[in-house]
Amino acid sequence: MEPTTVKGRFAPSPSGRMHLGNLFSALLAWLSVRSAGGRLVLRVEDLDPVRCQPAHAWQLMEDLEWLGLDWDEGGDVPSYWQSSRGARYAAAFARLEEQGLVYPCFCTRLQRLNEAPHVHDVSPACPCAALTPEEVARRAQERPPSWRVRVPRKSVSFTDGCQGPYTQDLARECGDFPVRRWDGAWAYQLAVVVDDAEMGITQVVRGRDLLSSTPRQLWLYEALGLKAPSFYHVPLLLAPGGRRLAKRDADLDMGALRRRYTPQQLLGLLAHLAGQQADPSPVAAAQLAEDFSWEKVPRQDITVDPGLLA
């Protein structure tokens, strides 16, 4: 039996120009796949019609090409854009509905946050789960519902390729989570599971901030009868003081980076931060792939040298 080909993906959201933190994840996803002789998918995660713009997607593709990070599938192919994949998400939602795993939720965002202030957009004990059909019909006349899944009382464990063993009690630490918004937009948790399974992704490399969402995705894979990939959650890049680099702050975005660095210089800096080089010497992506090792990648978040933020 032939070994399974590694198939990874980089799945950015086109809500703005990529910054150094995005590039850090993109490079590690690229290196992990290329060092194993695998294939890479570039998927555009444009679920939010307000924040995501096609112009940003074209720009991020051009930025990746400038850096020398190529891909084998996706990119400008419409079927790899989440905004065109609604029918696939609807089919998965129907399978969950057939199992009695979804219910309408009429809570406002403020109510959800008050119920679970420690978890973003999650309500461990949503009162809507107990509504009768009559109450649902009455409330639906006042406002359209979002839709949540009923999570079981069980712990989900997995071993992350970068962070190591991780366990989460779904009911206590996560709770019933949204799979569709009140305006009809599909939630990230459902979309990413459907996409990775359908596209044959065997390896997911992404930021450590998404580690806690992985157990609910693993549970969705199981509920939908899909095969889950392996996961590698990489450290985040932080500004001095511990603030995470973010698009909204325009921290070291590609516009500024391309004015200051050549592709080889920028790759050398990223490789140094990722533990692949002892210093930030200029290097080509292909050279890095020859000696890439996950054992060298730090687990803890990385504070970027203040000189880079000047």
N, C-alpha and C positions, 0 to 999 in steps of 0.2 A: 504494500500500500504506500502510495506516494505521500510525502509529508505535506501538510496544509501550508499553502502560500500565505505569508503574512500580508494582510491588507489593512492599512490604516487610513486615517482621514484627518484633514484639517477642516474644521467647520466654523468659520468666523461668522459673526453677525455684522452685516453692513450698516452699522449705525454711526459710523464715523471712521476717520483715518486710523489705521493700525498704529499701535504704540510699541515700545520696546518689550513690554510684557507679552503682548500678542505674538510678537516675533519669536520670543523665547520659546513659547509653546509650539509654534509652527516649526521652528528648527528641530526641536526634539522629536516631534511627530515625524518629520521628514527623515531625520537621521535614523530613527528606530526602524523605519520601513526600508530605507535604502541599504542600511548595513545588513539587513536580512535578505536582500534581493527581492523584496516584496513590491506591492503596488500601493499607490496613494490616491485617495479620492479627495477632491476639493468640493465641498458642499457649501452652499450659501444658505445660512439659517436666517431667513428674512420673514419670520412668522409675524412680527409686529409691523403692520402696514404704516404706522405713524412714524416710528423711529428709523426704520430701515429704508434705504434708498438705493436704487440700481446703480447710481453714479458711484456710490461708495464701494459697491461690489466690483465694478470695473477697475476702480482705483486699486483695491487690495490685490487683484490679480496682477496688475501691472507692477505693483510693489514687490510681490513674491517673485515674479519673473526677473526683475532687476536684481534681486538678491540671489538668484540662481536656484530657487526652490521650486522645482517643477512638480507636475502631477500627471497621473495616468488616466483619470476619469473625472468627469464633472467640469467645474469651471463655468464656462459660458453655456453649457448644455442645460436647457430649461428644466429637464426632469430632475436635476440635482439642486434645484432651488426649492426650498420648502413652500414658498407661496404657490407653487404649482402642484403640490402633492396632497391637497386637501382630501381627495377621494380615498387615498390610502389611509389617512388618519381616521376618516369617517368609518371605513371598514373595520379598523381595529377597535374603534369606539363601540361599534355594533357588537363585536365579539365580547367585549367587556359587559355590555348591556345585557346580552343573552345570559350571562352568568350571574346577573343581579349584582354586579360590582360597582355600578355607577348610580348616583342620585343627584337631583337638582339642588343647588345651594343658592339661597336668596340673601345671604349675609353680605353686608357692604364691606369694603376693604377695611374701614375703620373698626367695624365689629370684629373682623378676623384678627386684626393686629391687637385689639384689646384682649381677645381670648388667648392669643399666643404671642405675646410681645417678644419672646426670645427666638422665634422662628419666623422667617420671612414668608408670608402668604401661606401659612400652614395652620390648621386648626385641629388639634388632637381630638377634640370632642365637639364637632360641629352639630349644633342643635337641629339643623335641617335633615340630618340622617334619620330622625324619628318622625318626620312629618307624614301625615296621612295623605292618601291620594286627593282627598277633598281640600286639605290645606294647601297642597301643591298647586291645585287648579286655581284656588283663590289668589294665592300669591303671584302666580304666573300672569294674572290679569293686571297686576300692579307693576311688575318689572320682570324682564327676562332673567332666567337663572343662569348661573355658571354650573359646571358639572364636576363632581368630585368622585373619586374611587374610594370604596370601603377597604381599608387595609386590615389585614388580619392581626391578631395578637401573636406575633412571632418575631424572632430575631433573624436578621439576615446578615450573614458573614461572608467575607471574601478576602483574598490576599491581593493587595494592590502591588503592582510591579515596582513602584517607587516608594510608597509610604508604608508598605507592609500590611499585617493583618488589621482588619477593620470590621466592627460589628455594630449594628444599630437595631434597637427595638422599634419596629415600625409604628406600632400603636402609640407608644409612649413618647418617642423622640421625634417622630415625624407626623403621624396622624393622617387623616383623610386629606388627600391633596388634589388640586385641580387638574383636570385633563382637557377642559375646554372653558374658555372665558364666556362671560355673559354676551359679548358682542359677536360670538361665533368663532373667534380666533382660537386655534389649537394651542394647547400648552406645550411648553418645551419638553416636559417629562415624557409625554406620549409620543410626540413627533420624533424625538431623537432615538427612541427605542425602535419605532417602526422603520426609520431611515437606515439605522445601522444594520438591522437584521436584513432588510431587503437588499441593501447594497453589499452584503457579504463581508462587513467589517469584522475583522478578528482581533483588532487591537485599537483601543481608544487612548490617546495621549491628550491630556488637557490639564488645566490649572487645578491646583489643590483646593480652590474655593468650591469646586464641584464634587469633592469627595463625599460629602454628606448626602448628596442627592443620588449617589450610585445605588444604595440599597433599594430605594423605591423603584429605580429603573430595573434592577435585577428581578424584583418582584413582578413588574409588568412583563418582562420577558417570559417569566414562568407562567403568568396568567394567560398570556397570548400564545403560548406554545412555541416560543421563538428561542433560538440559540443565542446566548449572551457572549460578547467578546471579553477579552481580558482588558484590564484597566491599569493605566499608569497616570497618577496625579502628580504633576510636577510643581515645585515650589513657586510661589509668587514673587515678583520683583517689587520691592518696596522703596519708597523715597525715604531719606533720613527722617527719623521720627516715627517710622512705622506705617506711614500712609501708603496704601496700595496705589500703584500706577493705574490710571484710568483714562478712557477716551474723553470723558467729559472735562477733564482737567488739561487735556492736550499735552500730557507728559511725554516728552520725547517721541512725538508722533513721527511717522515716516517722512513727512515734509521736512521737518527739522533734521532728522537723521540723515536724509539723503543729501542735504546741503553740507553736512559736516563730515560724512564718511564715504569711502568707496564701499562697494559690496563686500570686498575681502576684509576691510577694516571692521565693518559692522559684524560680520560673521566671526571674526576673531574675538571681538568683545563678548558676543553672545556665547561662544564656545568656552571662553574663560569663565563666565558666570555659571555655565553648566558643568564645570569641572572637567571639561574635555581637553583643556590646554592649561599649562602652568602660568601663562601670561596671555594678554590680549593681542598677540601677534596676528597680522593679517593672514587669512587662510581662505581657500576655496571650499565650497560645500562638499565637493566630491572627496577632497582630502580628509575632511572630518569623518565622513562615512566609513572610511577604511579602518579607523581605530575607535569607533564609537562604542561606549560601554555604559549600561545603565548603572553599574556599580559606582561610577564616578559622579553621577548626578546627585547633588545635595538633596536631602529630604526637607530641611527647614527653609523657610522663606529667606530671600536674599536681599540685603540692603544695597542699593546701587551707589557707587562712589559719588559723593556730592559734586565732584568736578563735572560729571556728565549732566547734571541737572542745572548747571550754571547758565 
